[in-house]
């Protein structure tokens, strides 16, 4: 609510602040932050879809964050579907900024690295030079397993 009061309801500044806040919550990954991020991410997705269209790279960028949130909650199958769809959509959009494309691909690669699915991570890494190198495991719950 403090973000909304300062930036102005529905303003681009408010949208940017909410994006930053939800990104931080998902990155921290504690249950309370992941719960707080869900309604903000849903609102951001709606705003971006209304302003730029449902297939916009901005929507896919939010979807990538939603996928990472699901992964951190242990919802592996849903997370994978959302992350793959977001990554494919961003790769198909020539107007997507390299930073947005890279961030979304990094989320998918981190997801696969966290599951120990290095082959899938390497495949996605090969599709976009300059995307993350393998990082430390443990970004997902310890009991998360690749879905068969």
N, C-alpha and C positions, 0 to 999 in steps of 0.2 A: 504494500500500500504506500510505503514511503516513496518508491520509485514512481508510482502513478501520480502522486501529489506534486512531485517536482517537475516531471517531464511533460505533463499534460496528457489527458486521456486520448489514447489512440494516435499520439504523435509518433513520428519516426524515431525520435529520441527515446520515447517510452518503449517502443518495440525493440530498439537496440539494447536498452538497459535490461529488458526482460530476457532477451537472448543471452546476454552476458551472464545474468544471474542464473538462468537455467543451466547453462553450460558449466558454470562453477559447481552447482549442486550435483549434476551428473558426474562430474570429474571427481568430486569428493567421495561419492558413492555410499555414504552412510544411509541407512534406511529412512531416517527422517528427511534428509535432503532429497532422496529419490522420490519419496511421497510428495514433497512440496513441489518438485519439478513437473510432475504429471499435468496438473491443470494449467500451469504456465506454458508448457510445451503445446498442449492442445490449443490454447488461445493463440499462441504464436503461429501455429500451423494454419488456423482459421484466418488470421489477419493476412498472412502471406498469400494464402490461396485467394482471398478476396481481392487483394491489391494487385497480384501478379499472375493469377491463374493457378489452377490446381497442379499443373505440370511444371511449374516454375522451379528453377534450381533452388530458390529460397525455401520452398516447401520441402524439397528433397533434403536440403541441409538440416531442417528441423526433424525430418523423419530419421535421419542418421543419428541425431541425438536421442530420439525416442527409442531407436533400436539399441543403442548403448545402454540406456536406462533399463530396458527390458533384460539385457544380458546381465547387468549388475544385480538384478532382482532374481536371476536364475531362470528366467523364462527363455531358455535357449532356442527352442524352435521358432517362437514368435520373433525373437531378436534377430535371428539369422534371416528370416524372410524380410523383415523391415530393412535391415542393413543392406542386404543384397539388392533389393528393389531400389533403394536410395542411391547406391553406388552405380548401378546400371543406368538409372535415369540421369545422374549427373555426368557420367561419361558420354551420354548421348546428346548433351546440351552444349553447343559451342559457346553460348554466352555465359556459361558458368565460370566464375573467376577461379583461377588455379588454386587459390587458398581454400575455397569452399569445396572444390573437388578433392583436394588433398586431405582436408579434415575428415570428410566422409569416408574416403578410402582408408585413412588411418584407423578410423573406428572399426571398420570391417576387418582389417588386418589384425588389429589388437584383439578383436573378438576371437578370430581363428587362432592366433598365437596363444591366447589365454586358455583355449580348449586343448592346446597341444596339437592342433590340426595344421601343422606347418606347411603341408602340401597346398592346402587351400590358401593360406596366407601368402605363400610364394607366388601362386597363380595371380592373385589380386595385385601383389607388389609388382609383378612383371607388366601389368597393364598400365601402370603409371610410374614412369621413372621419377625418382626423387621422393617417393612416398616412404614412410617409415621403415626402418630396419627392425628386425625382431627385437622386441622389448622384453622386460621381465614378465614372467607369468604371474598370475595372481590378480589380474584385473577383473576376473570373474569369480563367482563363488567357488569354493574348493570342490563342491559336489556337482558342478556343472559338467555335463558330458556332451560330446557331439551327438546330435540326433541321428539315428540310423534310418 
